[in-house]
Amino acid sequence: MSIEQQAPAGGFLMTLTERAAEEVQKFITQEQVPTDTAGLRISVLPGGCSGFKYSLNIEERALDDDLVHEVNGVRVFVDGFSAQYLTGVTIDYVSSMQGSGFTFSNPNATGGCGCGSSFTA
């Protein structure tokens, strides 16, 4: 069973599972970015099948106005716009016969679609 760790981030709580954190650390190593400042940017962007979509990117450093927290050993960067949609979200990494990738479980989403990376708020 995967251990989850949560981080308070500017008034919201998010969860990054241990498995997801391990995968992010692999991507940070592959990107060859400075490990003392690099982290995972979690964003919510307009678009996708249902109105909003999630975005994950490895970045060298946080922006001045980012919320920055460490979750399961991963530095997480979240902008103010995205924070309002990420309250209570759980990010996991799954592998199956259909493929592997990050999954999002968002209790605030009022709808979604089959792709798993698009939601309605």
PAVO-130068 format. One line per field, with one value per residue: residue in three letters; residue number from 1; x negated, y, z of N, C-alpha, C, CB in turn. Coordinates in Angstrom, 2 decimals. Atoms other than C-alpha are relative to their C-alpha. Glycine has a CB too. Layout:
resn: ALA  ...
resi: NUM  ...
n.xx: X  ...
n.yy: Y  ...
n.zz: Z  ...
ca.xx: X  ...
ca.yy: Y  ...
ca.zz: Z  ...
c.xx: X  ...
c.yy: Y  ...
c.zz: Z  ...
cb.xx: X  ...
cb.yy: Y  ...
cb.zz: Z  ...
! end
This chain:
resn: MET  SER  ILE  GLU  GLN  GLN  ALA  PRO  ALA  GLY  GLY  PHE  LEU  MET  THR  LEU  THR  GLU  ARG  ALA  ALA  GLU  GLU  VAL  GLN  LYS  PHE  ILE  THR  GLN  GLU  GLN  VAL  PRO  THR  ASP  THR  ALA  GLY  LEU  ARG  ILE  SER  VAL  LEU  PRO  GLY  GLY  CYS  SER  GLY  PHE  LYS  TYR  SER  LEU  ASN  ILE  GLU  GLU  ARG  ALA  LEU  ASP  ASP  ASP  LEU  VAL  HIS  GLU  VAL  ASN  GLY  VAL  ARG  VAL  PHE  VAL  ASP  GLY  PHE  SER  ALA  GLN  TYR  LEU  THR  GLY  VAL  THR  ILE  ASP  TYR  VAL  SER  SER  MET  GLN  GLY  SER  GLY  PHE  THR  PHE  SER  ASN  PRO  ASN  ALA  THR  GLY  GLY  CYS  GLY  CYS  GLY  SER  SER  PHE  THR  ALA
resi: 1  2  3  4  5  6  7  8  9  10  11  12  13  14  15  16  17  18  19  20  21  22  23  24  25  26  27  28  29  30  31  32  33  34  35  36  37  38  39  40  41  42  43  44  45  46  47  48  49  50  51  52  53  54  55  56  57  58  59  60  61  62  63  64  65  66  67  68  69  70  71  72  73  74  75  76  77  78  79  80  81  82  83  84  85  86  87  88  89  90  91  92  93  94  95  96  97  98  99  100  101  102  103  104  105  106  107  108  109  110  111  112  113  114  115  116  117  118  119  120  121
n.xx: -0.84  0.75  -0.18  -0.31  0.36  -0.73  0.66  -0.85  0.57  -0.76  -1.41  -0.57  0.70  0.09  0.69  0.86  0.32  1.42  0.31  0.08  1.22  1.13  0.04  0.42  1.45  0.65  -0.07  0.92  1.34  0.12  0.02  1.29  -0.22  0.61  -0.87  -0.24  -1.07  -0.98  -1.20  -1.12  -1.05  -1.33  -0.84  -1.31  -0.09  -1.25  0.10  -0.35  -1.34  -1.02  0.12  1.31  0.89  1.15  1.30  1.14  1.27  1.20  0.56  1.25  -0.22  -1.33  -0.18  -0.11  -1.32  -0.44  -0.06  1.03  -0.04  0.64  -0.90  0.70  1.33  -0.09  -0.38  -1.18  -0.29  -1.39  -0.36  -1.22  -1.19  -0.14  -0.21  -1.43  -0.56  0.78  -0.31  -0.38  0.36  1.01  0.72  0.61  0.59  -0.45  0.44  -0.94  0.17  -0.35  1.07  0.28  -0.02  -0.52  -1.45  -0.48  -1.29  -0.35  -1.34  -0.71  -0.44  -1.43  -0.13  1.25  -0.18  0.73  1.45  0.56  0.81  -0.85  -1.07  -0.89  -0.04
n.yy: -1.18  -1.22  -0.98  -1.33  -1.12  -1.18  -1.27  -1.18  -0.94  -1.24  0.15  1.23  1.22  0.93  1.24  0.60  1.32  0.39  0.48  -1.18  -0.72  0.74  -0.28  -1.39  -0.05  0.54  -1.02  -1.09  0.49  0.06  -1.35  -0.59  -1.34  -0.11  0.67  -0.82  -0.97  0.56  0.58  0.37  -1.00  0.56  -1.09  0.22  -0.89  0.08  0.89  1.40  0.41  -0.38  -1.39  -0.21  1.16  -0.03  -0.05  0.29  -0.31  -0.16  -1.33  -0.24  -0.80  -0.57  -1.41  -0.82  0.04  1.39  0.67  1.05  0.91  1.29  1.11  1.26  -0.28  -0.71  -1.41  -0.20  -1.40  -0.19  -1.41  -0.36  0.40  1.46  0.42  0.08  1.22  1.16  0.32  1.38  0.89  1.04  0.35  1.32  0.51  1.39  0.77  1.06  0.52  -1.08  -0.98  -0.53  -1.44  -0.64  -0.10  -1.05  0.21  -1.34  0.02  -1.22  0.07  0.33  0.84  0.34  0.78  1.26  -0.14  -0.02  -1.19  -1.16  0.00  -1.15  -0.47
n.zz: 0.00  0.15  -1.06  0.52  -0.83  0.40  -0.28  0.03  0.96  0.11  -0.25  0.56  -0.34  1.13  -0.32  1.02  -0.53  0.02  1.36  0.85  -0.38  0.57  1.44  0.18  -0.26  1.20  1.06  -0.37  0.31  1.46  0.55  -0.37  -0.54  -1.33  -0.96  -1.19  0.28  0.93  -0.57  0.85  0.12  0.19  0.47  0.58  1.15  0.76  1.16  -0.20  0.40  -0.98  -0.43  -0.60  0.09  -0.88  0.65  -0.86  0.66  -0.82  0.21  -0.72  -1.21  -0.17  0.33  -1.21  -0.61  -0.19  -1.29  0.08  -1.14  0.24  -0.24  0.26  0.52  1.28  -0.06  0.83  0.32  0.41  0.14  -0.70  0.75  -0.08  -1.39  -0.31  0.58  -0.43  -1.39  -0.22  1.10  -0.22  1.22  -0.12  1.24  0.16  1.16  0.32  1.36  0.92  -0.03  -1.32  -0.06  -1.19  -0.11  -0.89  -0.65  -0.46  -0.59  0.36  1.40  0.13  1.18  0.65  1.21  0.02  0.12  -1.34  -0.30  0.24  -0.98  -0.12  -1.40
ca.xx: 0.00  -1.26  -1.82  -0.29  -1.59  0.37  -0.87  0.99  0.54  1.92  5.23  5.64  4.58  3.29  1.97  -0.90  -1.21  -4.55  -4.44  -3.76  -6.60  -9.01  -8.08  -8.46  -11.93  -12.86  -11.69  -13.65  -16.78  -16.17  -15.64  -19.03  -17.70  -19.22  -17.84  -18.14  -15.58  -13.70  -10.19  -6.88  -4.53  -0.90  1.46  5.09  5.59  8.71  9.38  9.78  13.00  14.76  13.58  10.35  7.31  4.43  0.84  -2.32  -5.76  -9.24  -10.64  -14.03  -12.61  -9.43  -8.06  -7.89  -4.14  -3.96  -2.83  -5.75  -5.51  -7.33  -5.24  -6.83  -10.24  -9.02  -9.00  -5.58  -4.85  -1.24  -0.03  2.83  5.35  4.71  4.78  8.53  9.17  6.64  8.13  8.26  6.83  4.87  2.22  1.13  -0.89  0.56  -0.68  1.66  2.00  3.46  0.36  -1.00  -0.69  0.41  4.01  6.00  8.76  10.47  13.39  14.32  14.81  18.49  17.87  15.21  14.62  13.02  9.54  9.03  7.16  10.09  12.75  15.62  15.60
ca.yy: 0.00  3.42  5.90  9.30  12.57  15.78  19.34  22.45  24.97  28.44  27.32  24.08  20.51  18.20  14.65  13.18  9.43  7.80  6.14  9.48  11.11  8.37  8.96  12.73  12.24  10.10  12.85  15.50  13.37  12.81  16.53  17.31  20.37  21.73  19.45  22.12  24.39  22.15  20.90  19.78  22.47  21.42  23.61  23.77  25.24  26.16  23.53  19.81  17.93  19.16  22.76  22.40  20.19  19.31  20.04  18.63  20.00  19.76  23.25  24.52  26.92  28.40  31.72  34.61  34.29  30.46  28.53  26.17  23.11  19.82  16.66  13.20  14.73  16.57  20.36  21.33  24.67  25.86  29.22  31.09  30.40  26.65  26.45  27.07  23.97  21.69  21.64  18.02  16.60  13.33  12.69  9.09  7.19  3.96  1.29  -1.08  -3.02  0.12  2.15  4.17  7.74  10.19  10.13  12.84  12.31  15.65  15.74  19.23  18.20  18.18  16.26  14.78  12.71  9.43  10.86  11.31  14.59  16.91  18.02  20.42  22.59
ca.zz: 0.00  -0.89  1.91  1.26  2.54  2.49  2.37  3.41  0.64  1.16  2.60  0.66  1.25  -1.47  -1.44  -3.44  -3.00  -2.37  -5.81  -7.52  -5.57  -6.70  -10.34  -10.01  -8.51  -11.54  -13.91  -11.97  -12.31  -16.05  -16.67  -15.10  -13.27  -10.04  -7.33  -4.64  -6.40  -8.86  -8.30  -9.72  -11.02  -10.65  -12.65  -13.62  -17.08  -19.04  -21.71  -22.02  -22.69  -19.54  -19.10  -17.11  -17.42  -15.13  -16.05  -14.47  -15.35  -13.89  -13.39  -12.27  -9.69  -8.31  -9.52  -7.04  -6.47  -6.28  -3.24  -2.52  -0.28  0.10  -0.16  0.14  -0.59  -3.70  -3.92  -5.30  -7.04  -7.34  -8.68  -7.01  -9.78  -9.68  -5.88  -5.76  -7.88  -6.17  -2.66  -1.55  -4.78  -4.61  -7.25  -7.76  -10.34  -11.71  -14.07  -15.87  -19.09  -20.70  -19.80  -16.94  -15.78  -13.15  -11.96  -10.20  -7.69  -7.10  -4.63  -5.89  -9.52  -10.47  -13.67  -15.88  -18.95  -19.90  -20.42  -16.65  -16.98  -17.63  -15.17  -14.49  -11.38
c.xx: -0.88  0.31  0.24  -0.49  0.70  -0.80  1.02  -0.65  0.93  1.49  0.63  -0.90  -0.02  -0.82  -0.78  -0.42  -1.49  -0.42  -0.13  -1.28  -1.24  -0.14  -0.45  -1.51  -0.79  -0.02  -0.95  -1.44  -0.24  -0.13  -1.31  0.15  -0.63  0.93  0.27  1.11  1.13  1.20  1.05  1.02  1.31  0.91  1.36  0.14  1.37  -0.22  0.39  1.45  1.08  -0.13  -1.34  -0.83  -1.17  -1.27  -1.07  -1.27  -1.12  -0.58  -1.22  0.19  1.43  0.01  0.24  1.35  0.56  0.14  -0.97  0.05  -0.71  0.96  -0.72  -1.36  -0.03  0.40  1.11  0.25  1.44  0.27  1.35  1.28  0.26  0.36  1.48  0.65  -0.68  0.24  0.47  -0.39  -1.06  -0.61  -0.72  -0.65  0.38  -0.58  1.00  -0.28  0.29  -1.08  -0.24  0.03  0.57  1.52  0.36  1.35  0.34  1.42  0.83  0.50  1.46  0.26  -1.36  0.29  -0.89  -1.50  -0.68  -0.83  0.78  1.17  0.82  0.02  1.30
c.yy: 1.24  0.96  1.36  1.05  1.23  1.24  1.12  0.99  1.19  -0.18  -1.21  -1.16  -0.90  -1.20  -0.47  -1.35  -0.27  -0.43  1.18  0.78  -0.67  0.30  1.43  0.12  -0.55  1.04  1.17  -0.41  -0.03  1.38  0.72  1.46  0.06  -0.55  0.83  1.04  -0.57  -0.59  -0.30  1.13  -0.73  1.17  -0.51  1.04  -0.10  -0.92  -1.41  -0.25  0.59  1.43  0.35  -1.25  0.20  0.05  -0.25  0.28  0.05  1.37  0.20  0.73  0.52  1.44  0.76  -0.13  -1.42  -0.35  -1.17  -0.83  -1.28  -1.10  -1.28  0.23  0.72  1.45  0.22  1.50  0.10  1.51  0.24  -0.42  -1.49  -0.47  -0.18  -1.28  -1.28  -0.38  -1.45  -0.98  -1.02  -0.34  -1.32  -0.34  -1.46  -0.61  -1.12  -0.48  1.08  1.08  0.48  1.52  0.50  0.06  1.06  -0.40  1.32  0.00  1.23  0.00  -0.42  -0.87  -0.26  -0.74  -1.22  0.14  0.04  1.21  1.28  -0.06  1.29  0.40  0.73
c.zz: 0.00  1.15  -0.64  0.97  -0.54  0.35  0.00  -0.95  -0.12  0.19  -0.68  0.33  -1.23  0.42  -1.22  0.56  -0.12  -1.40  -0.96  0.29  -0.57  -1.49  -0.28  0.22  -1.19  -1.12  0.30  -0.33  -1.50  -0.62  0.29  0.42  1.40  1.08  1.25  -0.22  -0.85  0.72  -1.05  0.00  -0.29  -0.34  -0.45  -1.10  -0.64  -1.21  0.35  -0.38  0.90  0.51  0.60  -0.20  0.95  -0.83  1.05  -0.80  1.03  -0.32  0.88  1.31  0.02  -0.50  1.31  0.71  0.19  1.47  -0.13  1.27  -0.39  0.41  -0.39  -0.66  -1.33  0.26  -1.01  -0.16  -0.49  -0.09  0.68  -0.70  0.17  1.40  0.32  -0.52  0.50  1.46  0.11  -1.09  0.46  -1.35  0.26  -1.34  -0.09  -1.27  -0.22  -1.42  -1.04  -0.05  1.41  -0.05  1.31  -0.06  1.04  0.56  0.67  0.55  -0.37  -1.44  -0.04  -1.21  -0.60  -1.29  0.07  -0.02  1.37  0.33  -0.25  0.98  -0.09  1.45  0.27
cb.xx: 0.95  0.31  -1.25  1.51  -1.55  1.38  -1.09  0.20  -0.23  -0.26  0.70  0.19  0.65  -0.63  0.99  -1.26  0.81  -0.26  1.10  1.23  -0.11  0.17  1.38  0.77  -0.35  0.72  1.44  0.13  -0.21  1.20  1.16  -0.99  1.53  -0.35  -0.62  -1.28  -0.58  -0.65  0.58  0.63  -0.32  0.51  -0.68  1.17  -1.10  0.48  -1.40  -0.23  0.11  -0.05  1.06  0.12  -0.50  -0.02  -0.21  0.02  0.09  -1.05  1.05  -0.95  -1.01  0.44  1.20  -0.24  0.96  -0.99  1.49  -1.42  1.47  -1.34  1.34  0.85  -0.74  1.02  -1.24  1.25  -1.01  0.99  0.06  0.03  -0.16  -1.28  -0.61  0.72  -0.11  -1.46  1.07  1.43  -0.52  0.62  -1.01  1.05  -1.57  1.53  -1.45  1.48  0.94  1.33  0.32  -1.36  0.79  -0.60  0.63  0.08  -0.04  -0.15  -0.10  -0.89  -0.89  0.83  0.94  -0.88  -0.32  0.42  -0.35  -0.81  -1.27  0.51  -0.56  1.44  -1.20
cb.yy: 0.00  0.66  0.05  0.15  0.20  0.05  0.29  0.62  -0.66  0.63  1.21  0.12  -0.71  0.68  -1.08  0.91  -1.09  -1.13  -0.97  0.90  0.10  -1.51  -0.25  0.94  -0.80  -1.29  0.52  0.35  -1.41  -0.71  0.81  -0.11  0.35  1.47  -1.31  0.71  1.21  -1.07  0.92  -1.32  1.06  -0.78  0.74  0.09  -0.34  1.42  0.02  -0.40  -1.52  -0.93  0.31  0.35  -0.20  -1.24  1.36  -1.48  1.34  -1.15  1.09  0.78  1.17  -0.07  0.20  1.43  0.80  -0.96  -0.48  0.62  -0.29  -0.11  0.16  -0.90  -1.27  -0.70  0.95  -0.70  0.55  -0.69  0.42  1.47  0.34  -0.68  1.00  1.20  0.06  0.26  0.96  -0.07  0.81  -1.26  1.13  -1.09  0.20  -0.06  -0.57  0.49  -1.22  0.62  1.18  -0.50  0.56  1.40  -1.37  1.36  -1.20  1.03  -0.09  1.18  -0.99  1.27  0.64  -0.85  0.84  -0.78  1.25  -1.20  0.00  0.05  -0.17  -0.32  0.94
cb.zz: 1.21  -1.33  0.95  -0.26  0.05  0.65  -1.03  1.42  -1.39  -1.32  -0.42  -1.53  1.21  -1.24  0.46  -0.35  -0.74  1.01  -0.51  0.20  1.53  0.23  -0.63  0.99  1.28  -0.48  -0.15  1.51  0.59  -0.59  0.56  -1.16  0.05  0.31  0.41  0.40  -0.69  -0.88  1.03  0.46  -1.13  1.29  -1.15  1.07  -1.02  -0.47  -0.57  1.44  0.01  1.16  0.97  1.51  -1.45  0.94  -0.71  0.52  -0.76  -0.25  0.30  -0.87  0.09  1.48  -1.00  -0.34  -0.83  -0.66  0.39  -0.21  0.44  0.77  -0.79  -0.88  -0.13  -0.95  -0.29  0.61  -1.07  1.00  -1.50  0.22  -1.50  -0.45  0.95  -0.57  -1.52  -0.20  0.56  0.19  -1.21  0.69  -0.43  0.41  -0.03  -0.04  0.19  0.14  -0.23  0.41  -0.91  0.52  -1.16  0.17  0.36  -0.73  1.05  -1.13  1.51  0.22  -0.82  -0.09  -1.03  0.92  -1.27  -1.15  -0.79  0.21  -0.85  -1.49  1.41  -0.52  0.31
! end
